[in-house]
Amino acid sequence: MAHIDYYFGTQSPWTYLAGSRLEEIAARHGAGITYKPVDLLQLFDRTGGTRPANRHPSRMAYRDQELRRWSEHLGMALNLRPTFWPVNPAPSSYAVIAAQAAGGGDLPGLVQGFLRGVWAEQLNIADDEVIRAKLSAAGFDPDLANSGLFIGAQQYERNLEEAVEAGAFGAPFYILRESGECFWGQDRLEFLDRHLASL
């Protein structure tokens, strides 16, 4: 069975716009997914990228146009100027990691819940009450917001190292574990789908 290592940021608009398409593709081909939230700013620093705050205004203006176009194309609500952005992604990432380890809930729903919180719901996903509410809504024990801190923090650091080693440099980033084939961006999901179909 094919397996996808999925590197993403819980505050990334492009990860938000991926929606549930990765899970639909994986289900269609019987592929597994391991969710690996990463600190995107550190990933940019480590792999030659530029943090959004340091990008040229023309690049950021084009980013806005693309986000608007893609959100309209996909029919997904998106606020280009979220109330809580940039936001510290670590607490929500720890919650995702702890939930994945615990099992039993809707992990894709939790990930999308955090992303939707930033880009469509004007929520602060670094806030403990928001994290607990998102965990509960996805069928997880809300106490994972606290009990999962240690495992989450450790794995979060490992995810960054693994991302750099595996060749990831942005988000969302999909890597086929068996072949090392890489796909960067929600607009490359169709190619991931075709690749899985060819295996």
N, C-alpha and C positions, 0 to 999 in steps of 0.2 A: 504494500500500500504506500502511495506517495505521501510525503509529509511536508507541510509548509511551515517554515519558521517566519512568523509575522512580526516585524519590527514596526512600531508606531509610537506616536506621542498622543497622550490623552487630551492635549490642547491643540492638536494639529487640524486645521480646516480641511486639508486634503484627506486626512484619515476619516474625518467626519463624512465627507462626500463619498467615500467608498461605501458607506451604508452597510447593507447586509450582503453585498455581491460576493465577497470572498467566501462567506459561509455557504452561499448557494452554489458557487462553483465547486467548492470542496465536497459538498454533499453529492453533487452530480457525478463526481469522479471517484468517490470513496476515499478522499484524501483527508488526512488528519491535519490539525492546526495547533501549533504552540504559540500562545500570545506572549510577546516580549516587549512590553513598554520600555521605552528608553528616554533618557534625557537628550532631547533633540539639540539643544544649544551646545552641549558638550560634544555630541556626535558631529555637528557642523565644525566645531573647533578642531576635532581630531582628524577630520577627513577633507579639509580644504574648503568647507562651506563658509557662508557668511551669515551671521545672525541677522534676523529681520531688521533690528534696530540700526544695523550698520550698512544696510543695502542702499544703493542709489535710489533716489526718489522715483526715477523712471521705472525701475524694476518693481517697486512697491505699487506704483500706479497700475502697471500691467497685471500684477498679482490680483489687485482688486477687480480688474476687468474679467480676468479668468475665473475668479471665484464666483462672481455674479453670473457669468455665462454658464458655468457648470451647475450652479445651484438651480438656475432656471431650467437647464436641460434635464436635470435629474428630478425636478419637482421637489427639491428639499429647501425648506426655509433656512436662510442664513443671514445673520446680521454681520455686515462687514466691520462694524466697530462694536464688538461685544463689551459689555460693561466691565467684565472681569477678564481682561486680556491685555498684556500677557499675564498668565497665572502660573503659580508654582505647580508643576505637574506631578511632583513626587508623591504627595499623599494619595491622590487618586490612582497613581501607578502602583503604589504599595497595595492598595485595596484590590486591584485587578490581579496582582500576583498572588495575594493571599487567597482570593476567591478561586483562582485556578487550582491552587494546591488543595483547597478544601473540597472542591467539586460540589455537585448536587444542585447548582443553580444555572441560570442562563448567562453564561460568560459573555457571549457576543452582545447580549442585551445590556449587560453592565458596561461594556466598553462603549457601545453606542450611547448609553445613557449619559456617561460623562461627556462625550463629545457633543451630544445634543444640548447638554446643560450649558456648555460654553457658547455654542454658535447659534442656538435657537431659543434657549430658555433664559438667558441672562443670569445664570447661576455661577457662584464662586465654587468651583469644584475642588478647591483646597480647603473648604470649610467642612468641619467635622460633621455637622448636621446634614449637609448636602451629601457627603460621602455615605453616611449611614442610610439616608433615604434611598439613594441609588442602589446600595447593596440589598436593602430590603425589597425594593421593587423588582430586582432581578432574581429574587428567591434565595438570597444568601443571608447569613446571620449578620446583622448590622454591627455586632461587636467585633467583626473582623477588622473594622476601621481602627481598632486599638490592638487587638491580639495579633494582628498580622503585620504590625509595624516592623518587627525584627526581621522576619523572613522576607518581607517586602523590600526593606532597605538593602539587605544583602544581595537579593536576586536582581534588584534594579541596577546595582553596580556591575554585577556579572553580565547583565544584558547589554550594557554599553560596551564592555570588552568583547563580548561575542559578536556584537553588531560590527564593530570595527574589523575584527578578524575575519568575519564572513564576507565583508565587502559592502555592507550597507552604509549609506551616507545621507539618507533623507527618510521621509515618511509620507505615506505608508510604503514599506519595503517588504517584498515577499521573496523568500529564498527556498527553492526546492532542496530539501536536505540531501536527497540521494545524488543529485547531479550538480548542485551548486548553482543552477540556473537562477538568475536574478531578475526581478521585475520591480521597477521603481515607479510608484504613483498609481493613484486610483484609475487613471486613464490607460493603464497597462493591464488591467484585469482581464480584458478580452484576450490578450496574448497569453496570459497565465492559463486561461481556460483552454485555449487551443493547444498549448504545450501539454497540459494534463491529458487532453484527448488523444495526443499522439503517443503517449507512453504505452 
